[in-house]
Structure formats: C-alpha cells, structure tokens
C-alpha cells in the first residue's frame, strides 16, 4: 500500500500541533487547575491518537522526509520515517493514549497541591519528545530530543517534590540518565568522525569500512548509553527508584514506553548504524539480557512496594527483549538470517506487548494508590470486592506479564523460545552452550514471573483487607477505568490475533535486514521454521471458553449437588478470623529468599520487648527482614567513594590565589598548542 | 480422514483421560499399599470419592471472590484441553494444531497460576503457605522442563509433539543415546515435582506444616473439590503419557485405523502401568524431602537436563 507523502506530513503536523497546543494550553489555563488538567491531557490524548495513525501509516509503508536546516546548528534538524521508526512511534502512541486518558482523572488529586499547568506542560513535552526520538535522522537532532525527553521526565518524576525520597530518586535518575547521555555523545562523535558524516542514513555504508577496534569501541559506548536508558543490569539502579516516585500515569509511560527507546537504539546499533556486528556483540547482549531478566524478576519477587515491584519487573522484561536481540545478532553473525529475523520479531513483539501490560499494571497500581493512599502490599488486600473492575484489569495484566495463554506476553515469549531452541542449527559448541543457558534463564524468569504476579495480585486484591485504608477503598473514576480497559483489550487482542502485528513486523524486519523471518502465520496460527513449533492462540482461547461453559453443564447432567453455602474460613477452631491470619507478602516471598539467599543476603532481626515483670509475657515483637542490594553495595558505593576522594584531592588545586590560576591558564594554553600542532 | 472419525478420535482421547485418570490414581495407591504390606482400597476407590464429593454441598469461605469458584473449572478445562493436544493414542490428534509442547507447558502453568490465587483467596494461613510453596516449586522446575524439551528438540529437530514421536519412531537409534536417558530422568523428576508426588510433596497426608498442594486446596469442598482432585489426576495422567509416548514412542498410532488405535491403547496401558509401579516404588522407598532441600533436587534435575543437551551437542 502506498500512502501519499502529503498525508503523512499532515498527520505529522497535526501530532506536533496537538502536543504544542496541550503544552501551551496547560500554561495558559494555569489559573484553573481543572481546566489545565483537562486541556493539557486532553490535547495529549488527541495528539497521541494522531501519532498512532501516523505510526500505523508508516508501518503500512508511508514514508516521510523533513529537513529543517535553520532550526539547529551543524546540519540542522532532520527527520525521517522508516518502518522501524514507525513501529516505535506506534508503541509510544499506544502507551500515550491510555496514559493521557488516565491522567485526566488521576491528576485531579494533585489540584491545589502541585502545579497542574506545569505537569500538563511537561507531560506534553515528554510525550512529543519520545515520539520524535525515533524519527531523528542526524546526531544533533537525536541528542537534543533525547535530552528533552530525559529532562521532561525528570521534572515529572519530582512532581511530589515535598518528599525527600522523591528528590533523591530524581537525583539518581538525573545522574544515571546523563551518564548514559555522555556515553552516547562520545559514541556518536567517534562514529561521526570515523565516517565523516553526522547523518544516520549514511552510516550503514560507511561503517563497513571502519577498523574493528574503533567499531567495537563505538559499539560499547552506544550500547552502554542505550542499555542505561533501557534499564539493563547493572545500569538499572535508577529504575526502581524513579518509576515508583513518579505519578502513576508517568510511571506507566516511563516503564512501558520510554525505556523502549533504549531498545530502539540497541536495534539501530546492532543492525543498521554499524552494519552487521561480530558474534560477541550478540553474545554480550544475550548474557546481559539473561542476567537482567533473572535478577530483575528476583528483585521484583521480594519487593513489598507495588510500584517498585513493577519497576523491577520492567528490568526483567527489558532483559527478555535483550535476550532476543542478542540472539538475533548471534544468528546473523552465524549466517542464519531467517532465524535472526525471527528472534528480532520476538523481541520487538515483546516490546509492544510489554508496553501494553506494564502500562496497564502501573495504572492498576496507581488506581490502588489513589483509592488507598498506600503502595505497601502489606497494608492491602480485599480490593477485589471493593474495586472489582480495577481488579479484573490488573488480573489480565498479571496473566499477560506472566506469559500465560491466551494473552499477549505468551506469544512473544513463545516466539523467543522458538528462536532460542532453533540455535541447535549453529555448529559451535560455545555458542550452543550460551543459548542453552539463555533458554534456562528465560524459563526460570517466566516461572518466577508467575510466582511474582500470583503474589502481586493475590496479596493486593484477594482475601481480607490488611488496613483500614484498604477496607475503605472505592472504585476509581471512569477515565482511569477506561484507560485500563483499553490496555486490557489490547493484551487480549495481541494475544489471540498476533498476525495483526506480526505481518507489519515481518515487513519491518525485512526492510531492516533484508531477510524474511523464519515464521509463517495466518489469522489463527503462528508456525515457526516450517513446523518446528506452532501455536494457534485464537483456537486455544475459543476452546478454553467452550470447555468452561460446557463443564458446569456436564456436572449438572451428572447430577452434582448444586447447593452452595457461605461460611467462615477454617481457622483450626479459632473463633475469630482476621486479616492477621493471612499470609503476608513477605511470608509469600520467603521460600525464594531462602533459595536465592546468595543474591538477597537477607538480614534478619528479631526485637522482642518483654514485660518488665516476667519474661514469659511479651509486649511487642518486631521482625525485620531486609535484603541488601548487591549492585548498589558492590558497584555504585565504591564508585561514589572514589569520585568523592578524587574531588577532595582536586580541592588542593583550588588555592584561591589569582597568580596560581594564571599559571593554570598558561599551562592549559601550552598544552593545547602542543596537542594541535 | 472424515469429519466423523476426527470427532470420534477426539472423544476417544478425551474419555480416556477423563475416565482413565482416577483409575491411574487408584492403581498407584493400590500398588503402594501392597508394597507397604497393606491390602489397600480397591483400584476403583477414586471414582467413588469423586462421586461422593459431587453429591455433597459446597461450603465457600465468605472471604473469597469469584476466583475461588472459577478456578476448579479452569483447572479442569486446561486439563481437558491438554487431553486433546497430547498424543495419547495417536499422533494425528484432531486438535494437535493448537500448540506445541511449549504451549502445552504454559497451559499447565495457567492452571497453576489460578490455583495459587485460589489458595490465597480464603485468607487462611494454610492456603497462602501452600500457594507460596507451589509457585516456588513450579518456578524452580521450569528451567528443567524447557532444557529437557531443548534436549529432545535437538535430536528430533522439532518441538511439535507429533513430530517428535514420528521422528523417534522412524529412527529408534536416536534414542540409543545417553542424552535421551538423561533428558528422561530430568523430565521424570519434574513430573514428580509438578504433580506433588514424593519426595517433593506427599499426596497422602494433611500434616499441616509440610503439605503443599493439599494446603493450597484446603478450603475446597463438594463439587469444587471433586473438580480439583479430578484435574490433579488428569495432570498426572497427562504427564505420564507424555513421558511414555515422547521417550518410548512404541505403539503410538502413526495413522488412525481401528487396529493401530487398539494397539496404541494396549501399549499405553502397559506403559502407564509400569510408570504407576515406578511411582509406587519411589514413594515407598524415599522419604519426603524437607521443603528447603527440594531446590537441591530440582537443581540436580536441571543439571541432568543440561548434561542431556551438552551430550547431544558433542555427539552430533
């Protein structure tokens, strides 16, 4: 299908205009928080819809070129659209539509406490910057937008700046994102110098002639920069801090969408900017992905803060995506382009799926926070009866993220497994072993994800409420529910009719690496590698429904007793059943804490205060079970200490003496002269 | 193949799993009793148990939500659906197109997910304890499952259930391989763990602090309990069928004629009987492991599965 260039351009302009109107509108209506809230997020909603149309048209083959030489120095602003960019625009828009809708209701609570005009402004800038990043076609355009996106999200993260921990989270985010930025800047400049051009499109051809060592160095720098945005371990430390601190609609966007731009960068680095990379790039990405997936879910599994749990689970999912990206690079290097394309499809499909279910789960957590004012799972419970719709949406999100059929996470993990298992076609024992461990890591991850989300949903929504806030909770306002309903629907549709998205993805991959993926599909079935494996999700879903309806009928025909009586839970003969009898989030995670004690290094403490008269009577018992974060302890603390020491040493240079500074200037001048000559 | 015979075969497989599973449970119990020097109940006792439960009223905790009432139906549904996908008698299963072995394993996980939620739903400490342990074991067993599948796929060149059987039946030499035996051992251990058998969990006890599966379903009664128990039986039946037919594919019908189907039926009966005997023997001779020793067992099975894969690589 050929789509007229003017249509594409119009959609692009409409998108920009809506976000511009939203940003300015929020500022203009600053006097009335209600108006600012509705104008700011309403305009973003319309802009995101236009962006979705733009992205879908791009996936269908519509292209766009736009150069604005006067907007920026060094080459001007350059935008372009290919299918890969369009796919990421779709991912971002698909996350931004429900997030904007949700924000209209969710930000009501901020009225009078925080500036809704500022929030609306930053939100629009954030979303439009994200949409433009994959369209950027030269270094400066890319970096300016990348920084704009980081700054806007930084201001959104510190919305609740009256709280100390929010500011600290914002600070960690600020530092990490700029460390990543520095790596990107260096990588881009080296690449631009080596190829002699700042324009992305010309890199692929020129990069083939680079010498291997500088190509490897550029790869490492860019990969570190993008992996830090994606939140891969060990560069993940900002994620579990910043995502919970942000307002929930922003958490949904950051976790569901923004970190995916790191994935976008990795795909560009691995498959287009630097040409086809050597196998060890893929091996490294695969191993980092496997480690991120397993450790991410292990940290999520023991966290009692609902939003931090979700943030850690984003680290896990980024790990799964990187697992398939790394596999794709390895297959490509091993001359198996069809399977490489299959792996890449799996990774990109998981990117979209994660955007859907993680946004949904963050919004669900936001609704819980809105209704109970706590994120601590130990104070929740019983919300199934108080917020039945939110609970149903959260359940769908949990099933999807646990990769269970017939939801969308299952399809992308299934595709990932197929591509990893096909690695036996490579005949190099080391690579085979890496893949086998990748399969094991992914399997462990998906098993642990099941445990993690049984806990997240079960402790939060089921049984009795553990606090009076939870007991008094009510269902949230309709825009929030509508946003969650949209995403839940997306999880079901992407899970039962994957061909809707696999077809454009296949075209995207073909455009990127000119290889047809080793996968066949029609509306009902997906087949990998000519019958190596298959799944028919639509039929599975239908068969499940048919059996679910037939079973009660069958039991009735067999003459089963239909009576049902409500009674209290069995409590070993105790008269009173309270929430204190329930299993807690901590207790639920305890088997994992023990099995993986090497990772968590749990510190247990038991404080018992006895009655002054007799030790046989206990007044209070306090039990602490804290885990330590090994990456913070082993990597970041020493690093910070080193920087502090260096800074202290450098203080000696600052004598305060004007003559001394003059000498420094002289030395610097001479050094520069020597360097340039 | 005509529409009629397709439906007939689907029904045949479904009925075999539906009505064969209580018998399998009964046979295992009987064999165990005889090995322990007891006379034991009739092998048809599980049918009577299910009938009794179906006739009783259901008592549901007032703390629970719809999850608790929905789960037994979903659990039985996933097993019935699996009965149509697994090559029980024939590789030409009418609904085999719905998924390969990985999809099948995730279908089982779907049931585990809901059962664990149901365990939490009543708000009793037992249910939570059971759920937590059940998902821990399921999660730790998952790498073994997938690596064992990898080991099979390596040699059979496919992850489709019928493809694996066709390949192994055509080239039995593929099975004369250390990798095959190792993958089988790993999968057998996982089957014990996933089905709550000794040495991981004891299906015959309600000892409060050690039970796993029984703790999770403690609140169930009446027809809901009947469904849960029946589904557990079907899961065991399906796992043992997979073990029988994937690792020892003799007798499985490669084409559907009355004669091959009859042979397949008899072959499966013999294989399942052997497995029932093996399980009874294991359960009589080993003690239940402490909960925190179970991960060691699963780590062991994982190592065995990995060895199966590695040997396959080096003997290619």
Boltz contact constraints between the chains, C-beta under 6 A:
constraints:
  - contact:
      token1: [A, 384]
      token2: [B, 65]
      max_distance: 6.0
  - contact:
      token1: [A, 404]
      token2: [B, 110]
      max_distance: 6.0
  - contact:
      token1: [A, 404]
      token2: [B, 113]
      max_distance: 6.0
  - contact:
      token1: [A, 405]
      token2: [B, 106]
      max_distance: 6.0
  - contact:
      token1: [A, 410]
      token2: [B, 106]
      max_distance: 6.0
  - contact:
      token1: [A, 414]
      token2: [B, 102]
      max_distance: 6.0
  - contact:
      token1: [A, 417]
      token2: [B, 102]
      max_distance: 6.0
  - contact:
      token1: [A, 421]
      token2: [B, 150]
      max_distance: 6.0
  - contact:
      token1: [A, 421]
      token2: [B, 153]
      max_distance: 6.0
  - contact:
      token1: [A, 424]
      token2: [B, 154]
      max_distance: 6.0
  - contact:
      token1: [A, 429]
      token2: [B, 313]
      max_distance: 6.0
  - contact:
      token1: [A, 432]
      token2: [B, 313]
      max_distance: 6.0
  - contact:
      token1: [A, 436]
      token2: [B, 309]
      max_distance: 6.0
  - contact:
      token1: [A, 439]
      token2: [B, 146]
      max_distance: 6.0
  - contact:
      token1: [A, 439]
      token2: [B, 150]
      max_distance: 6.0
  - contact:
      token1: [A, 440]
      token2: [B, 143]
      max_distance: 6.0
  - contact:
      token1: [A, 440]
      token2: [B, 147]
      max_distance: 6.0
  - contact:
      token1: [A, 443]
      token2: [B, 142]
      max_distance: 6.0
  - contact:
      token1: [A, 443]
      token2: [B, 143]
      max_distance: 6.0
  - contact:
      token1: [A, 443]
      token2: [B, 146]
      max_distance: 6.0
  - contact:
      token1: [A, 444]
      token2: [B, 143]
      max_distance: 6.0
  - contact:
      token1: [A, 447]
      token2: [B, 139]
      max_distance: 6.0
  - contact:
      token1: [A, 447]
      token2: [B, 142]
      max_distance: 6.0
  - contact:
      token1: [A, 448]
      token2: [B, 139]
      max_distance: 6.0
  - contact:
      token1: [A, 450]
      token2: [B, 109]
      max_distance: 6.0
  - contact:
      token1: [A, 450]
      token2: [B, 113]
      max_distance: 6.0
  - contact:
      token1: [A, 451]
      token2: [B, 135]
      max_distance: 6.0
  - contact:
      token1: [A, 451]
      token2: [B, 139]
      max_distance: 6.0
  - contact:
      token1: [A, 454]
      token2: [B, 116]
      max_distance: 6.0
  - contact:
      token1: [A, 454]
      token2: [B, 117]
      max_distance: 6.0
  - contact:
      token1: [A, 454]
      token2: [B, 135]
      max_distance: 6.0
  - contact:
      token1: [A, 458]
      token2: [B, 117]
      max_distance: 6.0
  - contact:
      token1: [A, 458]
      token2: [B, 120]
      max_distance: 6.0
  - contact:
      token1: [A, 462]
      token2: [B, 120]
      max_distance: 6.0
  - contact:
      token1: [A, 462]
      token2: [B, 121]
      max_distance: 6.0
  - contact:
      token1: [A, 463]
      token2: [B, 63]
      max_distance: 6.0
  - contact:
      token1: [A, 463]
      token2: [B, 123]
      max_distance: 6.0
  - contact:
      token1: [A, 464]
      token2: [B, 63]
      max_distance: 6.0
  - contact:
      token1: [A, 464]
      token2: [B, 123]
      max_distance: 6.0
  - contact:
      token1: [A, 532]
      token2: [B, 158]
      max_distance: 6.0
  - contact:
      token1: [A, 532]
      token2: [B, 159]
      max_distance: 6.0
  - contact:
      token1: [A, 533]
      token2: [B, 100]
      max_distance: 6.0
  - contact:
      token1: [A, 533]
      token2: [B, 159]
      max_distance: 6.0
  - contact:
      token1: [A, 534]
      token2: [B, 100]
      max_distance: 6.0
  - contact:
      token1: [A, 535]
      token2: [B, 99]
      max_distance: 6.0
  - contact:
      token1: [A, 535]
      token2: [B, 103]
      max_distance: 6.0
  - contact:
      token1: [A, 536]
      token2: [B, 97]
      max_distance: 6.0
  - contact:
      token1: [A, 536]
      token2: [B, 98]
      max_distance: 6.0
  - contact:
      token1: [A, 539]
      token2: [B, 98]
      max_distance: 6.0
  - contact:
      token1: [A, 540]
      token2: [B, 98]
      max_distance: 6.0
  - contact:
      token1: [A, 543]
      token2: [B, 81]
      max_distance: 6.0
  - contact:
      token1: [A, 544]
      token2: [B, 77]
      max_distance: 6.0
  - contact:
      token1: [A, 547]
      token2: [B, 77]
      max_distance: 6.0
  - contact:
      token1: [A, 547]
      token2: [B, 80]
      max_distance: 6.0
  - contact:
      token1: [A, 548]
      token2: [B, 73]
      max_distance: 6.0
  - contact:
      token1: [A, 548]
      token2: [B, 77]
      max_distance: 6.0
  - contact:
      token1: [A, 551]
      token2: [B, 73]
      max_distance: 6.0
  - contact:
      token1: [A, 551]
      token2: [B, 76]
      max_distance: 6.0
  - contact:
      token1: [A, 555]
      token2: [B, 223]
      max_distance: 6.0
  - contact:
      token1: [A, 560]
      token2: [B, 54]
      max_distance: 6.0
  - contact:
      token1: [A, 560]
      token2: [B, 223]
      max_distance: 6.0
  - contact:
      token1: [A, 561]
      token2: [B, 55]
      max_distance: 6.0
  - contact:
      token1: [A, 561]
      token2: [B, 56]
      max_distance: 6.0
  - contact:
      token1: [A, 561]
      token2: [B, 57]
      max_distance: 6.0
  - contact:
      token1: [A, 563]
      token2: [B, 57]
      max_distance: 6.0
  - contact:
      token1: [A, 564]
      token2: [B, 58]
      max_distance: 6.0
  - contact:
      token1: [A, 564]
      token2: [B, 60]
      max_distance: 6.0
  - contact:
      token1: [A, 565]
      token2: [B, 57]
      max_distance: 6.0
  - contact:
      token1: [A, 565]
      token2: [B, 59]
      max_distance: 6.0
  - contact:
      token1: [A, 566]
      token2: [B, 60]
      max_distance: 6.0
  - contact:
      token1: [A, 566]
      token2: [B, 62]
      max_distance: 6.0
  - contact:
      token1: [A, 567]
      token2: [B, 59]
      max_distance: 6.0
  - contact:
      token1: [A, 569]
      token2: [B, 61]
      max_distance: 6.0
  - contact:
      token1: [A, 569]
      token2: [B, 63]
      max_distance: 6.0
  - contact:
      token1: [A, 569]
      token2: [B, 122]
      max_distance: 6.0
  - contact:
      token1: [A, 569]
      token2: [B, 123]
      max_distance: 6.0
  - contact:
      token1: [A, 569]
      token2: [B, 124]
      max_distance: 6.0
  - contact:
      token1: [A, 581]
      token2: [B, 125]
      max_distance: 6.0
  - contact:
      token1: [A, 582]
      token2: [B, 123]
      max_distance: 6.0
  - contact:
      token1: [A, 583]
      token2: [B, 125]
      max_distance: 6.0
  - contact:
      token1: [A, 583]
      token2: [B, 128]
      max_distance: 6.0
  - contact:
      token1: [A, 588]
      token2: [B, 132]
      max_distance: 6.0
  - contact:
      token1: [A, 591]
      token2: [B, 132]
      max_distance: 6.0
  - contact:
      token1: [A, 591]
      token2: [B, 136]
      max_distance: 6.0
  - contact:
      token1: [A, 594]
      token2: [B, 292]
      max_distance: 6.0
  - contact:
      token1: [A, 595]
      token2: [B, 295]
      max_distance: 6.0
